[in-house]
Amino acid sequence: MRHALFATVVMCLGGLASAQTSQPAAELDARTEAILDRLERKGAVVQDLIAKIEYIKEDEVLQTRQVFTGTLRFKEEDPNPRFLIKFDRSVHDGVVSNRAEWHAFDGRWYIEARESTRTITKREVLAPGSKEKVFKLGEGPFPLPFGQKKADIVKHFRVRLVSPTETDPPNTDHLECTPLPGTRLAKQYDVVHFYVDRRLELPVKMTTIQREEEQQITANFSDLKINTGMAGADLNLPSLPDYNVTEHRLDDAKASEK
């Protein structure tokens, strides 16, 4: 689940591009460009964010459906921003589980903790003390759907505004983002659809097809609040003293590549 979750929920507009082609700004119609401009301006003022999250994985071939619900927290910090997602409920083909799981980035480590297995897995993403743009499209491992720059979006996607339908979230604009040929995103995903709330000027829904697993992924964000004065402690994992901890350091990953 790690790959699908952070490549679509917290990375739903992310990916590492291998080509330099981009959609010329002139090809953006005025309404689409205005929406991207508003997204960029709003993202520039976000210091912290909290939202309810519903994450859905559907496999048409296997006829399976998984739904995870919980809370997403994000905070700008020095040297690197942080996030924490806690899922406190899941439903797999009608079977309900209330066992929690956490997914976090603490500025250095990406951490997964699961109540079902009583395990914590830590993966070192950045070297100690390093400062990087970990949430920027084309540069970082965790590009967020909030606060991306228009220039970065059109560098990675061909974007167009889609006419609204009855199934769209209310008061939203629907952007269809097609990964540009030659990019890693094009190998990983079909078209990405995301829905921008006109009042909040933030995405509230995203859907895509993950090519490798041929699964449809949907992420819904609700009750979004920004700049609440969130404390750093709000992004810490709870004390889990009896969980088994496994660490994967950057040095280990480099050694395995040799």
C-alpha atoms as one frame of an Amber mdcrd trajectory, in Angstrom:
protein
   0.000   0.000   0.000   2.961   2.320   0.569   3.603   2.955  -3.124  -0.044
   3.512  -4.031  -0.794   5.732  -1.072   2.022   8.237  -1.389   2.095   8.218
  -5.139  -1.563   9.203  -5.288  -2.764  10.792  -2.067   0.137  12.869  -0.885
   1.767  12.518  -4.294  -1.298  12.794  -6.487   0.253  15.523  -8.592   3.807
  14.312  -8.135   6.426  12.262  -9.880   9.941  12.522 -11.231  10.021  13.656
 -14.855  12.623  12.211 -17.154  11.788  14.481 -20.109  11.971  18.234 -20.465
   8.885  18.657 -22.637   6.055  20.736 -21.218   2.708  22.145 -22.185   3.160
  25.705 -23.474   1.287  28.231 -21.346  -0.418  29.458 -24.500  -2.242  26.110
 -24.757  -3.936  26.681 -21.417  -7.311  28.317 -21.793  -7.945  31.363 -19.612
 -10.186  29.563 -17.091  -7.755  26.670 -16.603  -4.830  29.035 -16.169  -6.805
  31.090 -13.636  -7.522  27.959 -11.564  -3.839  26.996 -11.545  -2.907  30.557
 -10.563  -5.337  30.445  -7.635  -3.958  27.070  -6.527  -0.438  28.470  -6.555
  -1.363  31.620  -4.625  -3.268  29.663  -1.992  -0.478  27.149  -1.598   2.017
  29.932  -1.004   0.281  30.936   2.235  -0.311  27.451   3.667   1.789  26.940
   6.804  -0.193  24.001   8.130  -3.164  21.973   6.957  -5.506  19.403   8.451
  -8.143  17.435   6.551 -10.223  14.307   6.766  -9.115  11.827   4.130 -10.896
   8.932   2.424  -8.601   6.752   0.333 -10.167   4.153  -1.983  -8.505   1.362
  -3.996 -10.623  -0.575  -6.510  -9.561  -3.496  -8.702 -12.023  -4.245 -11.501
 -10.303  -7.513 -12.456 -10.284  -8.973  -8.943 -13.528  -7.195  -8.034 -12.087
  -5.857  -4.768 -12.636  -2.557  -2.996 -10.707  -1.120  -0.045 -11.636   2.095
   1.750  -9.410   3.773   4.346 -10.605   6.781   6.359  -8.675   9.026   8.685
  -6.897  12.362   9.032  -4.104  14.111   7.129  -1.884  16.705   8.826   0.805
  18.810   7.160   3.104  21.481   8.584   5.903  23.657   7.238   8.966  23.264
   9.454  12.698  23.855   9.287  14.701  22.248   7.776  11.950  20.208   6.056
   8.125  20.083   6.134   6.351  17.177   7.809   3.128  15.240   7.404   1.168
  12.595   9.278  -1.693  10.457   8.020  -3.605   8.318  10.470  -6.157   5.837
   9.177  -8.404   4.705  12.004 -10.884   2.647   9.969 -10.761   0.467   6.880
 -13.303  -1.576   4.945 -12.109  -4.378   2.667 -14.931  -5.910   0.591 -17.396
  -5.174   3.356 -15.184  -6.367   6.232 -14.611  -3.535   8.715 -11.406  -3.058
  10.713 -10.806  -0.413  13.371  -7.090  -1.162  13.693  -5.115   2.018  13.139
  -2.217   2.626  10.811   0.019   5.673  10.486   2.059   7.066   7.581   4.428
   9.913   8.401   7.362  11.958   7.180   9.239  13.594  10.045  11.641  15.660
   7.938  14.096  12.804   7.540  12.337   9.432   7.866   9.257   8.055   6.137
   7.526   5.933   8.769   4.749   3.348   8.614   3.172   1.896  11.753   0.435
  -0.725  11.793  -1.645  -1.855  14.734  -2.627  -5.060  12.904   0.976  -6.325
  12.836   2.328  -4.207  15.704   5.196  -3.093  13.490   6.967   0.164  12.648
   8.950   0.465   9.415  11.270   3.456   9.031  12.833   4.392   5.687  15.465
   7.108   5.630  14.604   9.602   2.874  17.090  12.402   3.618  20.511  12.464
   5.203  20.729  13.998   8.701  20.608  17.802   8.565  19.878  18.012   4.830
  17.305  20.470   3.530  15.489  19.673   0.322  12.277  20.535  -1.512  10.692
  17.218  -0.637   7.179  18.253  -1.695   7.996  19.899  -5.044   6.941  18.358
  -8.337   9.886  16.918 -10.209  12.294  17.237  -7.275  11.010  15.678  -4.085
   9.743  12.227  -3.110   6.492  13.555  -1.563   4.899  16.161  -3.876   1.631
  17.256  -2.264  -1.588  18.112  -4.118  -1.543  21.409  -2.235   0.674  24.382
  -3.078   2.177  23.343  -6.409   3.319  26.025  -8.845   1.587  26.383 -12.204
   4.905  26.100 -14.056   5.666  22.775 -12.370   2.207  21.363 -13.091   2.292
  22.175 -16.824   5.837  20.803 -17.012   4.545  17.376 -15.994   0.939  17.332
 -17.263  -1.248  18.415 -20.123  -4.088  20.137 -18.285  -7.618  20.922 -19.385
 -10.830  22.006 -17.671 -13.637  19.429 -17.872 -17.341  20.297 -17.948 -19.040
  19.546 -14.600 -21.221  16.480 -14.045 -23.701  15.489 -11.360 -21.122  13.246
  -9.679 -18.594  16.053  -9.132 -18.168  17.369  -5.585 -20.291  20.526  -5.220
 -18.792  23.902  -6.114 -15.652  22.452  -7.725 -13.720  22.813 -10.964 -12.653
  19.528 -12.573  -9.127  19.485 -14.024  -7.990  16.596 -16.199  -4.204  16.171
 -15.981  -2.604  13.842 -18.529   1.029  12.890 -17.804   3.298  14.024 -20.615
   4.964  11.315 -22.773   8.423  10.276 -21.673   7.854  11.024 -17.999   7.891
   8.497 -15.199   4.326   9.522 -14.384   3.187   8.427 -17.840   4.490   4.934
 -17.086   2.803   4.833 -13.696  -0.571   6.476 -14.227  -3.409   7.037 -16.577
  -5.066  10.454 -16.597  -5.305  12.142 -13.189  -8.562  13.927 -12.402  -8.702
  16.376  -9.581 -11.406  18.668  -8.288 -10.656  22.114  -6.894 -13.056  23.710
  -4.438 -13.829  27.221  -5.703 -14.128  28.745  -2.226 -11.214  26.963  -0.551
  -9.046  27.052  -3.701  -7.717  23.635  -2.714  -8.197  20.118  -4.171 -10.947
  18.101  -2.480 -10.934  14.984  -4.683  -8.532  13.063  -6.939  -8.975   9.954
  -9.077  -6.577   8.033 -11.323  -5.710   4.581 -12.626  -2.440   3.095 -11.387
  -0.968   1.280 -14.384   1.260  -1.248 -12.599  -1.476  -2.688 -10.391  -4.333
  -1.646 -12.700  -6.238  -0.212  -9.774  -8.445   2.847  -9.628  -7.385   5.182
  -6.841  -9.635   7.854  -5.335  -8.701  10.312  -2.607 -11.321  12.559  -1.023
 -10.374  15.457   1.273 -12.973  17.120   3.496 -13.135  19.556   6.410  -9.937
  21.219   5.214  -8.495  23.808   7.575  -5.303  25.782   7.053  -3.030  27.844
   9.301  -4.522  26.636  12.570  -1.288  27.118  14.501  -0.714  23.365  14.530
   1.897  22.259  17.062   4.792  20.118  15.892   3.787  17.489  18.429   0.525
  16.986  16.518   2.530  15.254  13.774   4.307  12.804  16.082   3.427   9.139
  16.195   1.889   8.015  19.483   4.000   6.006  21.898   4.074   2.431  20.588
   6.592   0.767  22.929   5.742  -2.850  22.149   5.899  -2.502  18.354   8.731
  -4.163  16.432  10.850  -1.513  14.650  12.696  -2.035  11.353  14.960   0.623
   9.831  16.142   1.005   6.243  18.907   3.606   5.981  20.088   5.447   2.889
  23.440   3.665   3.114  21.650   0.316   3.018  19.730   1.317  -0.142  22.906
   2.505  -1.859  24.717  -0.719  -0.968  21.908  -2.835  -2.435  22.155  -0.940
  -5.740  25.828  -1.833  -6.207
